[in-house]
Amino acid sequence: MAISVKLITHVITVSRWSFENARDRLEIQDKIKGHGYDPTRMNSLIEFNDRMHGKLQEQQQILAQQDIACKNFYDKFHDERKQCKYLRLLIRKTLQPDDYEKYKLLLALDEKLKMKLEGFFEQARKLYNNCGDDAFLLNKLSKFSVTGETFRERLQNLDELLNLYKVHETARALSQVATRDRDILFGKFRKEWTDFRDVCKLLYEGDANPEFQELLGIKSYSPGYKKNPGNTTATKEESKQ
């Protein structure tokens, strides 16, 4: 299960603010630098934060591209099914019962139009290919302005639909990879953030002044104190970070 964007954004925001305070506030540096968090280490953590933020943005952009590809495909699929259902209905209403029985299997009219793409393609291609050059059928359908060109155009549209499906599948695969890579990086970043907070909690345990705990993102806010940029109504999952 992918980690929520809300949680990742919360951790990125709070940790960035805390890392910068730990690097830039001399009174904090004096206390934590002897425990592995000198300015050089803090700069490294800030760079890690930037990388995590960049990975999140990259994954969100790829996800947005997947959403567009998905919409394009399903809009086209819906339209093509509608067009195919209309032509099937015309044939059924136009042919006499005896003629319909003769053509039913040839035109894949013996069962309902498939909902899944593969089944729909098979039925639609069979219909369009066999109708396009059949003089008897075209004569019957001519009163509805349906010609051989109508079926050739529908075949071209099926090719376009197939291309949109391939784009959709590629975008979906890329999105899955991007989400996996983002979550792997977040797991590493989350550990760095947790280790930092654990050290700071120990160093500031029992400190009478809550300001430093708040500046390091390890204590709830005090009345009237400027809050850090994290969400003050964090979920239970977020509050564990």
C-alpha angles and dihedrals in degrees: 000000000000119000114251119259088225092061094045092048091049093052093045092050098046095041093050091053091046095047092051092049090049090052100040104036107084093200089057094043091054089059103041106032092082089058098060100279105103121147092273091055091045091052088052091052091048089052088050088051090053090050091050091049091049091050091051092050091047092051092048092051091050090047090052090052089051090052091053093048090048093051093047092051098045093044089053092043091052091050094048092050089050092051092047093049089052093053092046089052092050091052093048092050095042102049124075115243094258092049091045091055090053093051100036098093094035091057097038091244094133093094140029120282109273120249096209120078098239094051092044092052091052094050096042095048091048090052097046097043094049096042098046097074102025107113094195094053094043090052091052092047096043092091087065091051090251112146139166088270089059091062094043089054090050090053089053089051090053089055089051090049091052090052091051089051091053091050089049093050092047091049091048092051092048090049092052091051092046092050092048092049091047092051093047091052091045090054090057093043092047090056092052090049093047093048090050093050093046092054092047092048091055094045094049098037109136093007109156094215112071093192095089094047089052092047088054094046095242103111136052116258123273121226112279094005118130106258123227118246094263123110109273090206096054118170122248089261091053095046089061092063 
